[in-house]
Amino acid sequence: MMRLLTMLLVAAFALSVAGSSWAADEATKKEGGEKKPAAKKMTPEERFKRMDKDGDGKLSFDEFKGRATKEETIKEREKQFAEMDKDKDKAVTLEEMKAYAKEKAKEKKPAKKKE
């Protein structure tokens, strides 16, 4: 009888430890603590091809805007599209998109000091 009581107590303890561990894991997931696996980085060509819905080799503003619905986001995209469209033909080519990305990357890098 004592042995059965001891086994039941051990089992109850094990379940309580496992349950609290599971609850902590769930709480971490809900808080966003568990990181998602990193998304595969797309090349500019892959990104452009994915955005170019009609396959004409140019992005219209609607293609560039994508599924954006918030007015703020659309305004940002309009500004970005205008900056990319160097020849002002209301379309962005892959070359224009790459040049824009290169330009923005240069802006982010701090200038080296000359000694």
C-alpha positions as CSV (number, residue, x, y, z in Angstrom):
1,M,0.0,0.0,0.0
2,M,2.8,2.4,0.9
3,R,4.5,1.5,-2.4
4,L,1.4,2.4,-4.4
5,L,1.0,5.7,-2.5
6,T,4.7,6.6,-3.2
7,M,4.3,5.8,-6.9
8,L,1.2,8.0,-7.1
9,L,2.9,10.9,-5.5
10,V,5.9,10.5,-7.8
11,A,3.6,10.4,-10.8
12,A,1.7,13.5,-9.7
13,F,4.9,15.4,-9.1
14,A,6.2,14.4,-12.6
15,L,2.9,15.5,-14.2
16,S,3.0,18.9,-12.4
17,V,6.6,19.5,-13.5
18,A,5.8,18.6,-17.1
19,G,2.6,20.6,-17.1
20,S,4.3,23.8,-15.8
21,S,7.1,23.4,-18.4
22,W,4.5,23.0,-21.1
23,A,2.6,26.1,-19.9
24,A,5.8,28.2,-19.8
25,D,6.6,27.1,-23.4
26,E,3.1,28.1,-24.5
27,A,3.4,31.5,-22.8
28,T,6.7,32.1,-24.5
29,K,5.2,31.4,-27.9
30,K,2.3,33.7,-27.2
31,E,4.6,36.5,-26.3
32,G,6.6,36.1,-29.5
33,G,9.6,34.8,-27.6
34,E,10.2,31.9,-29.8
35,K,11.8,33.0,-33.0
36,K,10.6,31.9,-36.4
37,P,13.1,30.4,-38.7
38,A,14.9,33.0,-40.9
39,A,13.2,33.6,-44.2
40,K,15.3,32.8,-47.3
41,K,16.7,36.1,-48.6
42,M,15.6,36.8,-52.1
43,T,17.8,38.2,-54.8
44,P,16.7,41.5,-56.5
45,E,15.9,39.5,-59.6
46,E,13.7,37.0,-57.7
47,R,11.9,39.8,-55.9
48,F,11.3,41.7,-59.1
49,K,10.0,38.6,-60.9
50,R,7.6,37.9,-58.0
51,M,6.3,41.5,-58.1
52,D,6.0,41.7,-61.9
53,K,2.6,40.1,-62.1
54,D,2.0,40.6,-65.9
55,G,5.6,39.6,-66.8
56,D,6.3,42.6,-69.0
57,G,9.7,43.3,-67.3
58,K,8.4,46.5,-65.7
59,L,6.6,47.2,-62.5
60,S,3.6,49.5,-62.6
61,F,2.7,51.2,-59.3
62,D,-0.1,48.7,-58.7
63,E,2.4,45.9,-59.0
64,F,4.9,47.7,-56.8
65,K,2.3,48.6,-54.2
66,G,1.3,45.0,-53.8
67,R,-1.3,44.3,-51.2
68,A,-0.7,47.4,-49.2
69,T,-4.0,48.8,-48.0
70,K,-3.1,51.3,-45.2
71,E,-2.9,54.9,-46.5
72,E,0.4,55.5,-44.8
73,T,2.0,52.5,-46.4
74,I,0.6,53.5,-49.9
75,K,2.0,57.0,-49.5
76,E,5.4,55.6,-48.6
77,R,5.3,53.3,-51.6
78,E,4.3,56.1,-53.9
79,K,7.4,58.1,-52.7
80,Q,9.7,55.2,-53.1
81,F,8.3,54.3,-56.5
82,A,8.8,57.9,-57.7
83,E,12.4,57.8,-56.4
84,M,13.1,54.6,-58.3
85,D,11.5,55.7,-61.6
86,K,14.4,57.7,-62.8
87,D,13.1,58.1,-66.4
88,K,9.6,59.0,-65.1
89,D,7.8,56.6,-67.4
90,K,5.5,55.5,-64.6
91,A,7.2,52.1,-64.6
92,V,10.2,50.7,-62.7
93,T,12.6,48.3,-64.4
94,L,14.9,45.8,-62.7
95,E,17.9,48.1,-63.4
96,E,16.1,51.1,-61.8
97,M,15.2,48.9,-58.8
98,K,18.8,47.7,-58.4
99,A,20.2,51.2,-58.7
100,Y,17.8,52.5,-56.1
101,A,18.8,49.6,-53.7
102,K,22.5,50.4,-54.3
103,E,21.9,54.1,-53.6
104,K,20.1,53.4,-50.4
105,A,22.8,51.0,-49.2
106,K,25.4,53.7,-49.7
107,E,23.3,56.1,-47.7
108,K,23.2,53.7,-44.8
109,K,27.0,53.1,-44.6
110,P,28.8,55.7,-42.5
111,A,31.5,57.7,-44.3
112,K,35.0,56.7,-43.4
113,K,37.1,59.3,-41.6
114,K,40.3,60.4,-43.3
115,E,43.2,60.8,-41.1
